Amino acid sequence: MGKRRILLLCLAAVLFLTGTAGLAESPETTGAALPAEYAEYRLIAESDRYEMYLYEPTISLLLRNRENGALIASTLNEHTAQGKLNKTWKGYTYSAFVLDVLTGSSKNYKQADLINNEHTLEYSYLENGFDAAVFYPEFGLGLTLQVRLDGDELLVTVPDSSIREETDGTCMAMVSLYPMFGATYMDQRTGYMLVPDGNGALIHLTDKEGRFPTGYSQLIYGSDNGFTESSPANYLWDRYETVLKPHQITAPVFGIAHTDEQTGYLAVVEQGEKRCSIEAHPNGVMRVSYNRCFAKFLLRDVYKQPLNQSGSTKMDMVEKDRTHHDLSVRYCLLTGEDAGYAGMARRYREYLQEYGIVTPQEDSYRTRIDFLAEDQEKFLVGTRAVVMTSVQDVKDIYAELQEAGVSSVLSEYRGWQNGGMYALPVTSFAVDGAIGGTGALKELIAEAAAQDYLLMPYVDALRMNAATNTFTYDAAKMVNKTTLKEKSSKQVYNLFYYLLPEKTNEKLTGLAEDLKRNGVGSMAVGGITENLFSYSLRDTYYTRNDGAYAYEQALRNASGGLKLALEEPFQYQWPTMSAFLNMPLDGSEYMYTDEEVPFLTMALKGLVPMYSDYVNFEANKTELFLTLAETGVFPSFYITKKNSSDLIYTNSNDLYSTEWDAYRETVIRFDRELRELNAKTAGAVIENHEKLEGGVRRVTYSNGVTVYVNYADEDRTADGETIGAKSFRVSERTAGGEAQ
Amino acid sequence: MKRNAETGKRLAAVLLAALALFLLLFSAAGADTPYVTYTVNGYGDIQETQTAYLAKQAIVKFGDQSFSNPDDLFVTDDGTIYVADTKNHRILAGTADGTLKAEIGKGTLQTPKGVFVTKDGHVYAADRDAEAVFEFSPDGTLLNTYGKPDNPLYGEGLSFMPIKVVVNDAGILFVICESNTNGIVEISPIDGGTFLGYFGTNYASADFRTIIYRAILTEAQRAKMVSNIPATPDNLAIDARGLIYTVTRGDGLKTVKRLNIAGINLIDSAESVDIPASIAAGNHNNIYVADQKGFVYEYNNDGELIFVYGGKDDGNNRIGLFTTVSAIDVDAQDRLYVLDSASGMIQVFEPTEFTDLIHEALYLYSIGRYTESKEPLQQVLDMNSLFDVANRAMGRAYFQEENYETALKYARLAKDRTGYSDAFWEIRNIWLKKYVTWIFVAAIAAFILWKVWKAVDRKTRLSEKFRKGLKRKEGGLRDNMAYSFFYMRHPIDGSYGIAREGRASWGASAVLLVIFILEFLADKYLCGFLQKTIQDGRYEIFSDIGMILVAVAGLTLCNYLVCTINDGEGRVKQIFTYFCYSLTPYILLTPVCFLLSHVLTTNEQFLITLIRLLIYGWSAVLIVLGIKEVNNYTAKETAKVIFLTIFTVLILALIIFIIYVLWAQVFEFVSALFGEAVYRVG
């Protein structure tokens, strides 16, 4: 079987190379060059490098690379399917899309596909693709699939206007587009799938021996707090949460690379991504023997409607209306050297620039040193301020840093507002007198800016403190009309609400205006950058698209005149950011991911400055230091002048190690070494990233600089360079190999 | 022969290098963990801390042999892992890189639930269904079978179903048997297995209800009760010194025990574990316990919790979380091996830099090298200033160095009462020694001044003039307040005054009550650390005031109601007055307690306790006499009224509670109706 396929492939390649002219005029003749299992596919569109074939009954696509003859199929068919597939799975794997249909009000899904369900199918062809309109009379549901081949990209769209729901009580819940695009059987091919977990993770296309009951399945931009309520299922001593949530998806991408045939794709979920999950299932998951990755759009969900105050009685309800948005996935086809995670990152960088999602920002090196100004602890009948770093303290620390040769810094000033860190929401630039007052801070910001020290007031634009906001008019309500609450077991404030996105917009815009009036040039924003939720207001239900729109507006308003540093922002907010804070550098430790790769940092390095999570709370600092060197991310510290033990009775008692005296040396050392490294790569983007033997990474920059990072406990040699144990080395070579 | 040995050595070296490389490669990938690590502070409350252990690796099989519901594992000093592969009826030996070294007991074993390996490589398997402990040679040959002891002391009707086993250096077996509640079965290998007796028996705990039942039930009734049987230990381990460690489910603070050779528990109390599955003795006098739910606990030498981390997998399949944990063990490099029975997987955890420091510091401290322990302790505190186990050790280390001021500071941070008291005693001692002369001089000077003043006063009559100037208006507020002191000293005459001479006063009583409340609050929140009953940073002032007011109002009301139907003469004003006037001893003496609480150490706390007893006794006497005299009761009537008042107070509380519950129901109903309406309409 294998030999035959190779023969056929060779034949196809030979035929192509010997000059099969006039493909467009006679697609049938080209079809003959395809392997026998694709005999029924016909050529439908082509670009400089790719030919797109279509098998009409299942809207199956086959993409053929003219240069090397490599094929990528979108679905399985009778000839290519391997292993055991039951009727449902056959329908699933053979179809261009699969619908999850909800009937009635319970969480009872039915599958609709192009094999097992009666349907009508109408095509209309265009030069670069086609529209396929599908309708299921059985469910009264229909949609139109638009497929376009655009250069090296394949764009698949389901316009919102084409979705038909004509039977009462039956509706579309989920749409999976091309769920088998590029799928491989067991370990038949070599390569991997890319998932956007943390900085990027790979699932190898190897035999998983059925070890994993579930695969990667995460909602883009995190789970929806408008639907889910936290459940204290398995807490320590029934009280304390020990399990951390996995990383949220900030970049809506996934991909697969067949490294043996040097082909693959990077897919970007372009529209409808705010309510879409990325699925990447290695073989064995749900007893299917295929490795597959795809986007699953969520149109409707089922929520629990409590019927009494205590919430002891609930009923399942289906959302009345679906999310209205076009659904589209852009598959950037990769070939040759590009068919790998480094190629995917390069392609993603091009994509971000081409569509104006990221405009290159000034990205010179800065060490990030955040300060906690003040928090509150309980005292007698109220609370009292615990001042950790006053304006004067910041000034003194800056002076020390300058003396030590730290020439530029970015700082978030956290908890500067009246009432400290958790006096939320913040609506104006009114600095707490306990730390020095508005005038002092204003003066310091201006003074520091003159020395290239960027001091940014930090604001959590999402939360509202329940203890200081008795009325909840501004608080968002969940889909089931109960107030959205964030509870914790903290000592002082243990309940927070989320602001309605419109209110966030209002307050953040107001604050930004106030900052501008006071001559403050920058602001750090959190909360709304890491959360997106559905909500309801009076009779109307708002989706995550609405929330995102309000946040986008707020950030856009603020970014005119202010530099915005955003904490782990989602891709839709990237157009407004001038710095990316809290860049995740590692993954969520899924058992099925085989390795972690610096995908996101590679795509963004050189475009926008990125800052890591706090070094303080990292147990293995050496390893983190090496990762910073490898990824080009700048280090971050969380500093207080006073000893952290003063925070013990405040909400910030998770900041157990922040004292300046304990971190002075570390800050200066990190700054010295990483500043030197980043000076050499300034303005350049990462061209390639490779994992060499023995724990060495080779990172190649566009200006010819190569960084070698050695994670091993002993010296290693790469390209004739010796890299010391647990350290890095920079080599500035020209293309000719001469050291400069 | 020599050549063979050399080849072996070289092979070993290559293997080791490969293993090292493998581990390195693995450790390069990510340092994030899916769990939070906690420690506990001096109050026993949880405190977040740095990651203590990083999940490095998951082993799902040795060679091509995977595990099926494995129940136990053992890691030897050379890093070989033995797994009791329960459902596959065998013991598997392998290495961390997944190499299979041996398959033991195939064909012999039925349900091996426990495995232990001695230093010379002998493998013991506790087999429940085969009702025996099997001993195999290092190459897997069956050497001995220890079946049910035939000694009558074992208990004739008892079955022998071994589930866990450890063996000490003398070759004595300690076996936990299923449904044998007598304790750990101790078997000597002599004569093919000699029963030595039961070891480390747990005690059945008797709660208050059981004690009451036992006191009042007849023999026949008692026989019908569910018998109170001590729990069987769930698992056991042995350390290098030969001490046995056990864990027992549901034993509260006695969950974790370290037993000496006589079977006596050496650990006072340890933070409890819900469903303890396994225990292991660490290399630094520390102890590890794994909870079946996926939590891993680490305790220090004294059973104090250092770390707890891990958790149940939330369906995301992440390394570092578990489904059902069945065993834990630790190797020479402090790597933890945690066996997940449900998913048939061993997860390997490596300590972080932070944990290495903690281990070093606490080990040095536990063997008494205090000065040396200070440096690693300081580093630990730099990395986490809220780590109270380290703060406490630091305080004690400074104490040993006689740096009492610093010791006091750390003891206070760690909420360590003993350490604080000791350091304070020393500081006070030094102060007293330093100023003892001056104290005497001051006392003498005061005495002389007093004498001089007396002499001067006799001539000038200054104090008399002063007193005249302060003359109170009869029946005024100040006069009535002063009367409360008279009442305190002469309750019978005082009561007469209240009842007959118009000495009852709303104003004076209210002022006294307010002073009482203020003193109560000051004493509760601002007293010395050793007397403090409430945690730092906690304030319940509103509920404190509310409680006092409700109590006084309730007592007054109930007492009045009871008195009126019992021919009492007291009116509400008078009753309120005698309750408030009875607080005078508290008002006078609490400041003394308050001051003493700042200068006394634990040894002298009895003084404060004594004063408090005096306060309570005195107040009680005042109340009783107040009730008796004001209402003009006989002693018998007084006792009856007091009893009835208490009863009425209880009834009142019950009524309030019932109304509250009913009201909550009504509220719930209305809001549900409203919610439903909003939902239907909206």
Chai-1 contact restraints between the chains, C-beta under 6 A:
chainA,res_idxA,chainB,res_idxB,connection_type,confidence,min_distance_angstrom,max_distance_angstrom,comment,restraint_id
A,F212,B,N317,contact,1.0,0.0,6.0,A-B,restraint_1
A,T214,B,N317,contact,1.0,0.0,6.0,A-B,restraint_2
A,N234,B,K312,contact,1.0,0.0,6.0,A-B,restraint_3
A,L236,B,F295,contact,1.0,0.0,6.0,A-B,restraint_4
A,Y240,B,I46,contact,1.0,0.0,6.0,A-B,restraint_5
A,T242,B,Y35,contact,1.0,0.0,6.0,A-B,restraint_6
A,T242,B,V36,contact,1.0,0.0,6.0,A-B,restraint_7
A,T242,B,G311,contact,1.0,0.0,6.0,A-B,restraint_8
A,V243,B,Y35,contact,1.0,0.0,6.0,A-B,restraint_9
A,V243,B,G311,contact,1.0,0.0,6.0,A-B,restraint_10
A,V243,B,D314,contact,1.0,0.0,6.0,A-B,restraint_11
A,L244,B,P34,contact,1.0,0.0,6.0,A-B,restraint_12
A,P246,B,N316,contact,1.0,0.0,6.0,A-B,restraint_13
A,L307,B,A672,contact,1.0,0.0,6.0,A-B,restraint_14
A,N308,B,E668,contact,1.0,0.0,6.0,A-B,restraint_15
A,N308,B,A672,contact,1.0,0.0,6.0,A-B,restraint_16
A,Q309,B,E668,contact,1.0,0.0,6.0,A-B,restraint_17
A,Q309,B,S671,contact,1.0,0.0,6.0,A-B,restraint_18
A,E377,B,G537,contact,1.0,0.0,6.0,A-B,restraint_19
A,K378,B,G537,contact,1.0,0.0,6.0,A-B,restraint_20
A,K378,B,Y539,contact,1.0,0.0,6.0,A-B,restraint_21
A,L380,B,Y539,contact,1.0,0.0,6.0,A-B,restraint_22
A,L380,B,I541,contact,1.0,0.0,6.0,A-B,restraint_23
A,V381,B,I541,contact,1.0,0.0,6.0,A-B,restraint_24
A,D539,B,G682,contact,1.0,0.0,6.0,A-B,restraint_25
A,D586,B,G30,contact,1.0,0.0,6.0,A-B,restraint_26
A,D586,B,A31,contact,1.0,0.0,6.0,A-B,restraint_27
A,D586,B,D32,contact,1.0,0.0,6.0,A-B,restraint_28
A,G587,B,G30,contact,1.0,0.0,6.0,A-B,restraint_29
A,E589,B,P34,contact,1.0,0.0,6.0,A-B,restraint_30
A,E589,B,R318,contact,1.0,0.0,6.0,A-B,restraint_31
A,E589,B,I319,contact,1.0,0.0,6.0,A-B,restraint_32
A,E589,B,G320,contact,1.0,0.0,6.0,A-B,restraint_33
A,Y590,B,N317,contact,1.0,0.0,6.0,A-B,restraint_34
A,Y590,B,R318,contact,1.0,0.0,6.0,A-B,restraint_35
A,M591,B,N317,contact,1.0,0.0,6.0,A-B,restraint_36
A,M591,B,I319,contact,1.0,0.0,6.0,A-B,restraint_37
A,E596,B,A29,contact,1.0,0.0,6.0,A-B,restraint_38
A,E596,B,G30,contact,1.0,0.0,6.0,A-B,restraint_39
A,A619,B,Q50,contact,1.0,0.0,6.0,A-B,restraint_40
A,A619,B,T51,contact,1.0,0.0,6.0,A-B,restraint_41
A,A619,B,T352,contact,1.0,0.0,6.0,A-B,restraint_42
A,A619,B,F354,contact,1.0,0.0,6.0,A-B,restraint_43
A,N620,B,A31,contact,1.0,0.0,6.0,A-B,restraint_44
A,N620,B,T352,contact,1.0,0.0,6.0,A-B,restraint_45
A,E623,B,A31,contact,1.0,0.0,6.0,A-B,restraint_46
A,N643,B,S385,contact,1.0,0.0,6.0,A-B,restraint_47
A,S644,B,S385,contact,1.0,0.0,6.0,A-B,restraint_48
A,S645,B,S385,contact,1.0,0.0,6.0,A-B,restraint_49
A,S645,B,L386,contact,1.0,0.0,6.0,A-B,restraint_50
A,I648,B,L386,contact,1.0,0.0,6.0,A-B,restraint_51
A,Y649,B,G537,contact,1.0,0.0,6.0,A-B,restraint_52
A,D654,B,E48,contact,1.0,0.0,6.0,A-B,restraint_53
A,Y656,B,N384,contact,1.0,0.0,6.0,A-B,restraint_54
A,Y656,B,L386,contact,1.0,0.0,6.0,A-B,restraint_55
A,S657,B,M383,contact,1.0,0.0,6.0,A-B,restraint_56
A,S657,B,N384,contact,1.0,0.0,6.0,A-B,restraint_57
A,A662,B,D382,contact,1.0,0.0,6.0,A-B,restraint_58
A,G695,B,L24,contact,1.0,0.0,6.0,A-B,restraint_59
A,G695,B,L25,contact,1.0,0.0,6.0,A-B,restraint_60
A,G695,B,A28,contact,1.0,0.0,6.0,A-B,restraint_61
A,Y711,B,A28,contact,1.0,0.0,6.0,A-B,restraint_62
A,A712,B,L24,contact,1.0,0.0,6.0,A-B,restraint_63
